Amino acid sequence: MIYSFLPIFGRGLGVELRSMSLGLTTRSVFSSLGPFVASVSDLRGRKFGMLFGLTLFSAGTGLVVFFPTFPVFVLSLILATIGKYVFDPGMQAYLGDRIHYHERGRVLAFTEFGWSLAFVLGIPLAGFLIARGGWMAPFRLFALLGLLSMLALFISLPTDRHEERSNLGLVKNFRSVFTYAPAVIALSVGLFASTANEIVNVIFGVWLDDSLKTWVGPQGFVGVFKFLNYFKETLGLDIALLILAAIVIGISELSAESLVARFVDKLGKPRAVALGLLLNSLSALLLPILGKTTSGALIGLSMFYISFEFALVSLIPMMTEIMPKTRATLMAFNVAALSLGRAAGALLAPYLYASGLFASGVGAVFFNILSLVFLAKFIKQEGHA
């Protein structure tokens, strides 16, 4: 939601794009501290870790409702994002403990459907709430949903057994990750890939907003996407276009996750990651060409997000098998690496976009190439086929 409605949140808070970009960078930097919290899933249990993550998420989304200022907005993003970054490693480790590696890619890809369906279903709902109740309206709903999710998880999920988890302690768990070369190399793959993605992620809403000035205009837009006519008339063209982009991205990611579920275990996880990164680089370079029309821009975004999500979701099962005894801690560091990559991408994005969308695409390709270099090193270290 933050990316899709970044210009609207900025206007509501009275700040410019660079301030919002700095806020996202701050969020990502602080969220990179997630392993200090997420390792609780190795120390106290997967269920405890997931519940704690949902607690942080609910607190973060509720905070800005009571204090609607830019600093509190950033703090809210930090807490909510750390909450997700605590929940995800616990959930991934829980499944990693129980699903064989040769089938794990398919199972973890299914869990990622929640992310894409949040785009397809959640973004239109958030846009509707923003149009009717102001930029703060979605946060009220998310805080409530977080609390309901905690209750559902507490009731439905069995407590995992203590003997299945690492008893090394926080410091030793951390040390075991950073003294194992394949783990550090694999973390670098995610870091640079997420940097590449964020360079486009931060600016796509602004780019679409800017492009309204040069495309064929509202009537042409509605002519191509008649089903959004209701949104255009009731919510405004800017929100309607951002909603459409989010739906396209969500469908793209849903498609990518379906492809991962179908092929990642057969292709092999590292090979699938490499394929996704190569296609993502091609998509980044095609965006300026395709982006001359509304439909072309959305096709380009679809290609970009399908390829990145394919790489990212393929990376997750690969990471779960590197250090089984400290699985949640390594997955937490993977989330931290992705977060640091997003911080770097968010910081670079406005400056690259100031030189045009092509510069953003070249920047994304550069970091994808770095990711591929480290992936090749990982394959050599681990002896993958």
C-alpha positions in Angstrom: 0.0 0.0 0.0 2.8 2.4 0.9 4.4 2.2 -2.6 1.1 2.3 -4.5 -0.2 5.4 -2.8 3.2 7.1 -2.0 2.2 10.4 -3.7 -1.1 10.5 -1.8 0.5 9.8 1.6 3.1 12.5 0.8 0.4 15.0 0.1 -1.6 14.0 3.1 1.4 14.5 5.4 2.6 17.6 3.6 6.0 16.3 2.5 7.7 15.8 -0.9 8.9 12.7 -2.6 12.4 12.9 -1.3 11.2 13.2 2.3 9.0 10.1 1.7 11.9 8.3 0.1 14.0 9.2 3.2 11.3 7.9 5.4 11.3 4.6 3.5 15.0 4.4 3.8 14.8 5.0 7.5 12.2 2.3 7.8 14.4 -0.2 5.9 17.5 0.6 7.9 15.7 0.1 11.2 14.0 -3.0 9.9 17.4 -4.5 9.1 17.7 -4.9 12.9 14.9 -7.6 12.6 17.3 -10.6 13.2 17.8 -9.4 16.8 14.1 -9.8 17.3 13.3 -12.6 14.8 15.8 -15.0 16.2 13.3 -15.4 19.0 11.8 -18.1 16.8 14.9 -20.2 17.2 15.1 -19.5 20.9 11.5 -19.5 22.1 9.6 -21.3 19.3 8.1 -20.7 15.9 4.6 -20.0 17.2 5.9 -17.5 19.8 7.9 -15.7 17.1 4.9 -15.4 14.7 2.6 -14.1 17.5 5.3 -11.5 18.5 5.6 -10.4 14.9 1.8 -9.8 14.6 1.9 -7.9 17.9 4.5 -5.5 16.5 2.5 -5.1 13.2 -0.8 -4.3 15.0 1.0 -1.8 17.3 2.6 -0.1 14.3 -0.5 0.2 12.2 -2.5 1.5 15.2 0.0 4.1 16.3 -0.3 6.5 13.3 -4.1 6.6 13.8 -3.6 8.4 17.1 -0.7 10.5 16.1 -1.0 11.4 12.3 2.3 13.2 11.8 5.2 12.4 9.4 7.7 11.2 12.2 5.0 8.9 13.7 4.1 7.7 10.2 7.7 6.6 9.7 7.8 5.0 13.2 4.6 3.2 12.3 6.1 1.9 9.1 9.2 0.7 11.1 7.2 -1.2 13.7 4.8 -2.7 11.2 7.6 -3.8 8.9 9.7 -5.3 11.7 6.5 -7.1 12.7 6.3 -8.7 9.2 10.1 -9.4 9.3 9.7 -11.2 12.6 6.6 -13.2 11.5 8.0 -14.4 8.1 11.2 -16.1 9.4 9.2 -17.9 12.1 6.6 -19.1 9.5 9.3 -20.1 7.0 11.3 -22.0 9.7 8.1 -23.7 10.9 7.5 -25.1 7.4 11.1 -25.7 6.8 11.2 -27.9 9.9 8.4 -30.0 8.5 8.6 -30.1 4.7 11.3 -31.9 2.8 13.7 -29.7 0.8 12.7 -31.2 -2.6 9.1 -30.2 -2.0 9.7 -27.0 0.0 9.7 -24.6 -2.9 6.2 -25.5 -3.9 4.9 -25.1 -0.3 6.6 -21.8 0.4 5.4 -20.5 -2.9 1.9 -21.1 -1.7 2.5 -19.0 1.4 3.6 -16.1 -0.8 0.1 -16.0 -2.4 -0.9 -13.9 0.6 1.5 -11.1 -0.6 0.1 -11.0 -4.2 -3.5 -11.3 -3.1 -2.9 -8.3 -0.8 -2.2 -6.4 -4.0 -5.2 -7.7 -5.9 -7.7 -7.4 -3.1 -6.2 -5.1 -0.5 -5.0 -2.2 -2.6 -8.4 -1.5 -4.2 -9.9 -1.7 -0.7 -7.2 0.7 0.6 -7.8 3.1 -2.3 -11.5 3.1 -1.6 -10.9 3.8 2.1 -8.5 6.6 1.4 -10.9 8.2 -1.0 -13.7 8.0 1.5 -12.0 8.5 4.8 -8.6 10.1 4.1 -5.1 8.7 3.9 -5.2 7.3 7.5 -8.3 5.2 6.9 -6.6 1.9 5.9 -4.4 1.9 9.1 -7.4 1.5 11.3 -8.5 -1.6 9.4 -5.0 -3.1 9.4 -4.6 -2.7 13.1 -7.9 -4.6 13.6 -7.0 -7.3 11.1 -3.6 -7.8 12.9 -5.3 -8.4 16.2 -7.7 -10.9 14.6 -4.8 -12.7 13.0 -3.1 -13.0 16.3 -6.2 -14.6 17.8 -6.6 -17.0 14.9 -3.0 -18.1 15.0 -3.0 -18.5 18.8 -6.0 -20.8 18.6 -5.2 -22.8 15.4 -1.4 -23.4 15.5 0.1 -26.1 17.7 3.1 -25.2 19.8 6.3 -26.5 18.4 8.6 -28.7 20.5 11.6 -27.1 22.2 14.1 -29.9 21.3 13.7 -29.2 17.6 15.2 -25.7 18.0 18.7 -24.3 18.5 19.9 -23.8 22.0 23.0 -22.0 21.1 21.8 -18.6 22.2 21.6 -15.3 20.3 25.2 -14.4 20.0 26.3 -17.9 19.0 23.5 -18.1 16.5 24.6 -14.9 14.9 28.2 -15.9 14.9 27.4 -19.2 13.2 25.7 -17.4 10.4 28.5 -14.9 9.7 31.3 -17.5 9.9 29.7 -19.7 7.3 30.7 -18.5 3.9 27.8 -19.9 1.8 25.3 -18.2 4.1 27.0 -14.8 3.8 27.2 -15.2 0.0 23.6 -16.2 -0.3 22.5 -13.2 1.8 24.3 -11.0 -0.7 22.2 -12.4 -3.5 19.0 -11.1 -1.9 20.5 -7.8 -0.8 21.5 -6.7 -4.3 18.4 -8.2 -6.0 16.1 -6.2 -3.6 18.2 -3.0 -4.3 17.5 -3.5 -8.0 13.8 -4.0 -7.3 13.4 -1.0 -5.0 14.9 1.4 -7.5 11.8 0.8 -9.6 9.4 0.0 -6.7 9.8 3.5 -5.1 9.2 5.5 -8.2 6.5 3.5 -10.1 3.6 5.3 -8.4 5.3 8.7 -9.1 6.1 7.7 -12.6 2.5 6.7 -13.3 1.3 10.0 -11.7 3.8 12.0 -13.9 2.8 10.1 -17.0 -0.8 11.2 -16.8 0.4 14.5 -18.2 1.7 12.9 -21.4 -0.7 9.9 -22.0 -3.8 10.2 -24.0 -5.9 11.5 -21.1 -8.7 10.4 -18.9 -11.1 9.3 -21.7 -8.4 7.2 -23.4 -7.5 5.7 -20.0 -11.1 4.7 -19.3 -11.5 3.5 -22.9 -8.8 0.9 -22.3 -9.8 0.0 -18.8 -13.6 0.4 -18.7 -14.0 -1.7 -15.6 -12.2 1.1 -13.6 -14.7 3.7 -14.7 -16.4 3.5 -11.2 -13.0 4.1 -9.5 -12.3 7.1 -11.8 -15.6 8.8 -11.1 -15.8 8.1 -7.4 -12.2 8.1 -6.3 -10.4 10.2 -8.9 -8.2 9.3 -11.8 -4.9 9.3 -9.8 -6.2 6.8 -7.3 -7.8 4.7 -10.0 -4.6 4.4 -12.0 -2.6 3.5 -8.9 -5.2 0.9 -8.0 -5.0 -0.5 -11.5 -1.2 -0.6 -11.3 -1.4 -2.4 -7.9 -3.9 -5.0 -9.3 -1.6 -5.6 -12.3 1.4 -6.0 -9.9 -0.6 -8.4 -7.7 -1.7 -10.5 -10.6 1.9 -10.5 -11.9 3.2 -11.7 -8.5 0.4 -14.3 -8.2 1.5 -15.6 -11.6 5.1 -15.7 -10.6 4.3 -17.6 -7.4 2.3 -20.1 -9.4 5.2 -20.5 -11.7 7.6 -21.0 -8.8 5.2 -23.6 -7.2 5.1 -25.4 -10.5 8.8 -25.3 -11.6 11.2 -24.3 -8.8 11.7 -27.8 -7.3 12.2 -29.2 -10.8 14.5 -26.5 -12.1 16.5 -26.3 -8.9 16.4 -23.3 -6.6 19.6 -21.5 -7.6 18.9 -21.9 -11.3 15.4 -20.5 -10.8 16.8 -17.5 -9.0 19.2 -16.8 -11.9 16.4 -17.1 -14.5 14.3 -14.6 -12.5 17.2 -12.1 -12.2 18.0 -12.2 -15.9 14.4 -11.7 -16.9 14.0 -8.9 -14.4 17.0 -7.1 -15.9 15.5 -7.3 -19.4 12.2 -6.0 -18.1 13.9 -3.0 -16.4 15.4 -2.0 -19.7 12.1 -2.4 -21.6 10.1 -0.2 -19.2 11.0 3.2 -20.8 10.0 1.8 -24.2 6.8 0.2 -23.1 5.9 3.1 -20.9 4.9 5.4 -23.7 1.3 4.3 -23.3 -0.9 3.4 -20.3 -1.3 -0.2 -21.4 2.4 -0.6 -22.3 3.4 0.8 -18.9 1.3 -1.7 -17.1 2.6 -4.6 -19.2 6.1 -3.5 -18.5 5.4 -3.3 -14.7 3.8 -6.7 -14.9 6.9 -8.2 -16.6 9.2 -6.5 -14.0 7.3 -7.8 -11.0 6.7 -11.3 -12.4 10.4 -11.8 -12.9 11.5 -10.3 -9.5 8.9 -12.3 -7.6 10.0 -15.5 -9.4 13.6 -14.8 -8.3 12.7 -13.8 -4.7 10.3 -16.7 -4.0 12.8 -19.2 -5.5 15.4 -17.7 -3.2 13.4 -18.4 0.0 13.5 -22.3 -0.1 17.1 -22.1 -1.1 17.9 -20.1 2.0 15.9 -22.5 4.3 18.3 -25.4 3.7 21.7 -23.7 4.2 21.7 -23.8 8.0 18.9 -26.1 9.3 19.9 -25.8 13.0 19.6 -22.0 13.0 17.0 -21.8 10.3 14.9 -19.0 11.7 18.0 -16.9 12.5 19.3 -17.2 8.9 15.9 -16.5 7.5 15.7 -13.4 9.7 19.1 -12.3 8.3 17.8 -12.9 4.8 14.9 -10.5 5.6 17.4 -8.0 7.0 19.5 -8.3 3.8 16.4 -7.7 1.7 15.5 -4.7 3.9 19.0 -3.2 3.6 18.8 -3.6 -0.2 15.5 -1.8 -0.1 17.0 1.0 1.9 19.8 1.4 -0.6 17.3 1.3 -3.5 15.0 3.8 -1.9 17.9 6.1 -1.3 19.1 5.9 -4.9 15.7 5.8 -6.6 14.8 9.6 -6.6 18.3 10.6 -7.9 18.2 8.0 -10.7 14.7 8.9 -11.7 15.7 12.6 -11.9 17.6 11.5 -15.0 14.7 9.6 -16.4 13.2 6.1 -16.2 16.0 4.7 -18.4 18.5 5.6 -15.7 16.4 3.8 -13.1 16.3 0.7 -15.4 20.1 0.7 -15.8 20.5 1.1 -12.1 18.3 -2.0 -11.5 20.3 -4.0 -14.1 23.6 -3.1 -12.4 22.5 -4.5 -9.0 20.9 -7.5 -10.6 24.3 -8.3 -12.2 25.9 -8.0 -8.7 23.3 -10.4 -7.4 24.1 -12.9 -10.2 27.8 -12.7 -9.4 27.2 -13.7 -5.8 24.8 -16.4 -6.9 27.5 -18.0 -9.0 29.8 -17.9 -6.0 27.2 -19.6 -3.9 26.7 -22.3 -6.4 30.4 -22.9 -6.5 30.6 -23.0 -2.7 27.7 -25.4 -2.3 28.4 -27.5 -5.3 25.0 -27.2 -6.8 24.4 -28.6 -10.2 
